[in-house]
Amino acid sequence: MRDPLPIVIDCDPGIDDALALLLAAASPELRLLAVTCVAGNRPVAITAANACRILEAAGRSDVPVYAGSVRPIAQAQPRCNLVHGEDGLGGVPLVGQREPTAGHAGDQLDALLMRHAPGTVTVVAMGPLTNLALAEIRRPGLLRRARAVLVMGGAAFCPGNVRPTAEFNFYADPLAAYVVLAAGAALTLFGLDVTSKAVMSPEWIESFAALGTRCGAATYGMLKAYAALDPLLHDACPVAYLLQPDLFGGQRCAVSVDWREGPTEGQLLAWPTEHADKPFAANAEVMTELDCARLLTLVRERIARLP
């Protein structure tokens, strides 16, 4: 068996973030070096506390959690939402004793990528990209040191979910998304083009109640609160890709983000490789296809391993 793949998860928990963290925590193929948090679904103090509680519930108190950016690069206030409830976890009482580890998330991303050899660490980003962008701005070329940068964000060939052309994570900090997509990293995007196919069935959600475990009960409670508003398993997709990449299919594209204030702020702009008029060389793999049944099986099977 090969050595576990070192990863860092940058997130804004959030219920779908919670499932992605549980999936990673339950997968021995992955070595979770750290979890860094950003303002997104809720303010960063809440998202970092949620990450601590989720990892503690999963029996992974060994994984450090760092709080990061409190607002977007170019806006004075965070662009948060209430889709996941005031607490970000649908009101499910996850009790924990942990506090985030001292240090800023952006600094820790920098330190981890510099400490490990180039091409070693994979960065999985599931929220607004502020932490990644600030680390890249401070040390240009940093994200190119990653083995891969997997991003849940954007809507390349389909409508957005917060604006007609914009997905939430990219709209929440469009300038950060622009910086990360332009960084020259080995980039794969899991936007609404593919996560809109990650549909959670009522039967699948109910199955977690039968696990008889702490994490099963928490997953069931969170999904019951969330699925009526957005029955899609967005953030688990990039983690699942690391475990079973053949679940997904996509195409090479030249990608950028409209970061300017206006009606298309946060729009992901994508030109497939075959387009003769693309403005620059393809710089990302944009995922568009998914075997949803196998994804749901994978997520449930892994979460069933947890306490």
Secondary structure, DSSP 4 states (H G I P E B T S, - for coil): -PPPEEEEEEE---HHHHHHHHHHHT-TTEEEEEEEE-SSSS-HHHHHHHHHHHHHHTT-TTS-EEE--SS-SS-SS-----TT-TTSSTT--------PPSS-HHHHHHHHHHHSPTT-PEEEE-S-SHHHHHHHHHSTTGGGGSSEEEE----SSS--SSBTTB-HHHHHSHHHHHHHHTS---EEE--HHHHTT-BPPHHHHHHGGGG-SHHHHHHHHHHHHHTTT--B-TTHHHHHHHH-GGGEEEEEEEEEE--SSSTTTTBEEEEETT-TT-SS---EEEEEEE-HHHHHHHHHHHHTT--
